[in-house]
Amino acid sequence: MKLYSVNSGNFKLDGGAMFGVVPKTVWNKTNPADENNLCSWSMRCLLVETGNRLILIDNGLGDKQNEKFFSYYYLHGDDSLEKSFAKHGFTFDDVTDVFLTHLHFDHCGGSIKYTDSNKTKLAPTFKNAKYWSNGKHWDWATNPNPREKASFLKENILPIQESGQLNFIDKEGEWLPGIEVLLVNGHTESMMLPLITYKESKVLFCADLLPSVGHLPIPYVMGYDVRPLETLKEKERILQQAVNNNWTLFFEHDSVNEACNLTNTERGIRAKDIYKINNL
């Protein structure tokens, strides 16, 4: 098995929304905001090469929406999913499986692309891949509540099903040899976190349970979460497992820190060593 970090791009979100009830005077120390109170975040995905499969975990914003939509998120930097693939010697046609932690637009927007210059025809970006979601989450996303409706964009989601490439993972435990799935429900219904056995360790793709190193303290919960008290419990449980078993945490949204392991401190569980996944 080989793991490859692939950044699909960088965007900005309101720091207060990203840290919930935590005061700016606290979170601004680890995630400094600009003059508009916006912090920079990555959309870092993960490629897993195992056996005859090439698995892509999440795929960023994509490029389908209009200029007004993208103006809200201040895209910046030179990274793109295509460039990141090329850097590792892969193309989109090599992907056999697309694992979607959840269907918020910054995690699944790259799933679908326009196939014509008039932008009227949509098709899967990864034409040879099976797409994997969770049945409960799919129902949640296709019948969205008012709080999350703006995050579930039908053009990112419905064409996956229409293509016949949609598949579901509906329970925790082993999905493929070396890859387990954990289900969490605080951020959104049935978000899937892959736990990958890699070399002598396990790597947890944290998605939006732990967007960054700055979110390791238990009370640091995003304002976007639909069940923040559930997130508190899930963070406490999973961080304890991670520190007890020396897991590596892989951060999707941390624009500076890609991965870390953990240690117990007087202030709670915190990052011990910061590193890149290719240094494992």
C-alpha positions as CSV (number, residue, x, y, z in Angstrom):
1,M,0.0,0.0,0.0
2,K,1.1,3.6,-0.8
3,L,-0.5,6.8,0.4
4,Y,-0.3,10.1,-1.5
5,S,-1.5,13.5,-0.2
6,V,-3.3,15.4,-3.0
7,N,-4.4,19.0,-2.3
8,S,-7.3,20.0,-4.5
9,G,-7.0,23.7,-3.7
10,N,-7.3,26.3,-0.9
11,F,-10.2,28.4,0.2
12,K,-11.2,30.8,2.9
13,L,-14.0,30.4,5.5
14,D,-15.1,32.6,8.5
15,G,-13.0,31.8,11.5
16,G,-15.9,32.1,13.9
17,A,-17.9,29.6,11.9
18,M,-15.0,27.2,12.0
19,F,-14.5,27.4,15.7
20,G,-18.0,27.9,17.0
21,V,-18.2,29.2,20.6
22,V,-14.4,29.5,21.0
23,P,-13.4,33.3,21.1
24,K,-11.4,34.7,18.3
25,T,-8.7,35.8,20.8
26,V,-8.0,32.1,21.3
27,W,-8.4,30.5,17.9
28,N,-6.6,33.4,16.1
29,K,-3.4,32.2,17.7
30,T,-3.4,29.0,15.7
31,N,-5.4,30.0,12.6
32,P,-4.8,33.7,12.1
33,A,-7.7,35.5,10.3
34,D,-7.4,38.2,7.6
35,E,-9.1,41.6,7.8
36,N,-12.4,40.0,6.8
37,N,-12.2,37.5,9.6
38,L,-11.5,34.7,7.1
39,C,-9.0,31.9,7.6
40,S,-7.2,29.9,4.9
41,W,-8.0,26.2,4.7
42,S,-6.9,23.5,2.4
43,M,-9.0,20.8,0.7
44,R,-6.5,18.0,1.1
45,C,-7.5,14.7,-0.3
46,L,-5.8,11.3,0.0
47,L,-5.0,8.7,-2.7
48,V,-4.6,5.1,-1.5
49,E,-2.9,2.7,-3.9
50,T,-3.5,-0.8,-2.7
51,G,-3.5,-4.0,-4.7
52,N,-5.1,-3.2,-8.1
53,R,-7.1,-0.3,-6.7
54,L,-6.5,3.4,-6.6
55,I,-8.8,5.0,-4.1
56,L,-9.5,8.7,-3.9
57,I,-10.8,10.0,-0.5
58,D,-12.8,13.2,-1.1
59,N,-12.2,15.5,-4.1
60,G,-12.6,19.2,-3.1
61,L,-14.8,21.9,-4.6
62,G,-14.6,21.1,-8.3
63,D,-15.1,23.9,-10.8
64,K,-18.8,23.8,-11.9
65,Q,-20.2,26.7,-9.9
66,N,-20.4,30.2,-11.2
67,E,-18.1,33.2,-10.4
68,K,-20.5,34.5,-7.7
69,F,-20.4,31.2,-5.8
70,F,-16.6,31.0,-5.9
71,S,-16.3,34.7,-4.8
72,Y,-17.6,33.7,-1.4
73,Y,-14.7,31.3,-0.8
74,Y,-11.7,33.3,-2.1
75,L,-9.9,30.4,-3.8
76,H,-6.1,30.9,-3.7
77,G,-2.8,29.2,-4.4
78,D,-1.7,27.0,-7.4
79,D,-2.9,23.6,-6.1
80,S,-5.5,21.6,-8.0
81,L,-6.6,18.0,-8.0
82,E,-5.3,17.5,-11.5
83,K,-1.9,19.0,-10.8
84,S,-1.6,16.9,-7.6
85,F,-2.5,13.7,-9.5
86,A,0.1,14.5,-12.2
87,K,2.8,15.1,-9.6
88,H,2.3,11.5,-8.4
89,G,2.1,10.1,-12.0
90,F,-1.7,9.4,-12.0
91,T,-4.6,10.5,-14.1
92,F,-8.3,10.7,-13.1
93,D,-9.0,7.6,-15.3
94,D,-6.7,5.5,-13.0
95,V,-9.1,5.9,-10.0
96,T,-11.0,2.8,-9.3
97,D,-12.9,4.0,-6.2
98,V,-14.0,7.4,-4.9
99,F,-14.7,7.4,-1.2
100,L,-16.8,10.3,-0.1
101,T,-16.7,11.1,3.6
102,H,-19.8,13.2,3.2
103,L,-21.5,15.3,0.5
104,H,-20.8,18.9,1.6
105,F,-19.7,20.7,-1.5
106,D,-16.1,21.2,-0.5
107,H,-15.7,17.4,-0.1
108,C,-17.5,16.1,-3.2
109,G,-17.6,18.9,-5.7
110,G,-14.9,17.4,-7.8
111,S,-16.9,14.2,-8.3
112,I,-18.9,15.6,-11.2
113,K,-17.8,17.8,-14.2
114,Y,-19.3,19.5,-17.2
115,T,-18.6,17.6,-20.4
116,D,-19.6,20.4,-22.9
117,S,-18.6,24.0,-23.4
118,N,-22.2,25.2,-22.8
119,K,-22.2,23.6,-19.4
120,T,-25.4,21.7,-19.8
121,K,-24.2,18.1,-19.5
122,L,-22.8,16.6,-16.3
123,A,-20.9,13.4,-15.9
124,P,-18.6,11.7,-13.3
125,T,-15.1,13.1,-13.3
126,F,-13.7,9.6,-12.5
127,K,-15.4,7.5,-15.3
128,N,-13.8,4.2,-14.3
129,A,-14.6,4.5,-10.5
130,K,-17.2,3.2,-8.1
131,Y,-18.4,6.1,-5.9
132,W,-19.0,5.2,-2.3
133,S,-21.3,7.0,0.1
134,N,-23.5,6.0,3.0
135,G,-27.2,5.3,2.6
136,K,-28.4,7.3,5.6
137,H,-26.2,10.2,4.6
138,W,-27.3,10.1,1.0
139,D,-30.9,10.4,2.1
140,W,-29.9,13.2,4.4
141,A,-28.1,15.1,1.6
142,T,-30.8,14.6,-1.0
143,N,-33.5,15.7,1.4
144,P,-31.6,18.4,3.2
145,N,-32.6,20.3,6.3
146,P,-32.6,24.2,6.1
147,R,-29.3,24.4,8.1
148,E,-27.3,22.4,5.6
149,K,-29.2,22.9,2.4
150,A,-26.7,25.4,1.0
151,S,-23.9,22.8,1.5
152,F,-25.6,20.0,-0.5
153,L,-25.6,21.0,-4.2
154,K,-27.7,18.7,-6.3
155,E,-25.3,19.0,-9.3
156,N,-22.5,17.5,-7.2
157,I,-24.7,14.6,-5.9
158,L,-27.5,13.4,-8.2
159,P,-25.4,12.7,-11.3
160,I,-23.4,10.1,-9.3
161,Q,-26.6,8.1,-8.9
162,E,-27.8,8.7,-12.5
163,S,-24.5,7.4,-13.8
164,G,-25.0,4.0,-12.1
165,Q,-21.6,4.4,-10.3
166,L,-23.1,5.0,-6.8
167,N,-22.5,2.4,-4.1
168,F,-23.1,2.4,-0.3
169,I,-21.2,1.5,2.8
170,D,-23.7,1.2,5.5
171,K,-21.9,-0.1,8.6
172,E,-18.7,0.4,10.5
173,G,-15.9,-2.0,10.3
174,E,-13.7,-3.3,7.5
175,W,-14.5,-2.0,4.0
176,L,-11.5,-3.3,2.2
177,P,-8.4,-5.2,3.5
178,G,-6.5,-2.6,5.5
179,I,-9.3,0.0,5.5
180,E,-11.9,0.3,8.2
181,V,-14.8,2.8,8.3
182,L,-15.8,4.8,11.4
183,L,-19.2,6.5,11.4
184,V,-19.8,9.8,13.2
185,N,-22.9,11.9,13.4
186,G,-22.1,15.2,15.0
187,H,-21.0,17.2,11.9
188,T,-23.6,15.7,9.7
189,E,-25.5,12.4,9.5
190,S,-23.3,9.4,9.1
191,M,-20.0,11.0,8.0
192,M,-17.6,8.2,7.2
193,L,-14.0,8.3,8.4
194,P,-11.5,5.8,6.8
195,L,-9.0,4.3,9.2
196,I,-6.1,2.9,7.1
197,T,-3.6,0.3,8.3
198,Y,-0.3,1.6,6.8
199,K,3.1,0.3,7.5
200,E,3.4,0.0,11.3
201,S,0.6,2.4,12.1
202,K,-3.0,3.4,11.4
203,V,-3.9,6.6,9.6
204,L,-7.2,8.3,10.3
205,F,-8.6,10.6,7.6
206,C,-10.3,13.1,9.9
207,A,-12.6,14.9,7.4
208,D,-14.7,17.4,9.4
209,L,-14.5,15.7,12.8
210,L,-11.1,17.3,13.2
211,P,-10.5,19.8,10.4
212,S,-7.1,21.0,11.7
213,V,-4.6,20.7,14.5
214,G,-6.3,23.8,15.9
215,H,-9.4,21.7,16.5
216,L,-7.8,19.1,18.8
217,P,-9.1,20.6,22.0
218,I,-12.5,19.0,22.8
219,P,-14.6,22.2,22.9
220,Y,-13.3,23.5,19.6
221,V,-16.3,22.4,17.5
222,M,-17.4,24.0,14.2
223,G,-20.5,26.2,14.0
224,Y,-21.5,24.1,11.0
225,D,-22.0,21.0,13.0
226,V,-25.7,19.9,13.2
227,R,-25.2,18.0,16.6
228,P,-22.3,19.8,18.4
229,L,-22.7,17.9,21.6
230,E,-22.5,14.6,19.7
231,T,-19.3,16.0,18.1
232,L,-17.8,16.5,21.6
233,K,-18.4,12.9,22.5
234,E,-17.1,11.6,19.2
235,K,-13.9,13.7,19.5
236,E,-13.2,12.6,23.0
237,R,-13.7,8.9,22.1
238,I,-11.7,8.9,18.9
239,L,-8.9,11.1,20.2
240,Q,-8.5,8.7,23.2
241,Q,-8.3,5.7,20.8
242,A,-5.8,7.6,18.6
243,V,-3.4,8.5,21.4
244,N,-3.7,5.1,23.0
245,N,-2.9,3.3,19.7
246,N,-0.5,5.9,18.3
247,W,-2.6,6.6,15.2
248,T,-1.6,9.3,12.7
249,L,-4.3,11.9,12.1
250,F,-4.5,13.2,8.5
251,F,-6.1,16.7,8.2
252,E,-8.2,17.6,5.3
253,H,-8.5,21.3,6.0
254,D,-5.3,22.3,7.8
255,S,-3.4,24.6,5.4
256,V,-0.2,24.2,7.3
257,N,-0.1,20.8,9.1
258,E,-0.8,17.7,7.0
259,A,-0.6,15.0,9.7
260,C,0.4,14.4,13.3
261,N,0.4,11.9,16.1
262,L,-0.7,12.7,19.6
263,T,0.3,12.9,23.2
264,N,-1.4,13.4,26.6
265,T,-0.7,16.8,28.2
266,E,-2.0,18.7,31.2
267,R,-4.4,20.5,28.9
268,G,-5.7,17.4,27.2
269,I,-4.7,15.5,24.1
270,R,-2.5,17.5,21.8
271,A,-0.3,17.1,18.7
272,K,3.1,15.5,19.4
273,D,4.9,15.3,16.1
274,I,3.8,17.2,12.9
275,Y,4.8,15.6,9.6
276,K,3.8,14.8,6.1
277,I,2.2,11.5,5.3
278,N,5.1,10.4,3.0
279,N,7.4,10.6,6.0
280,L,5.7,7.7,7.8
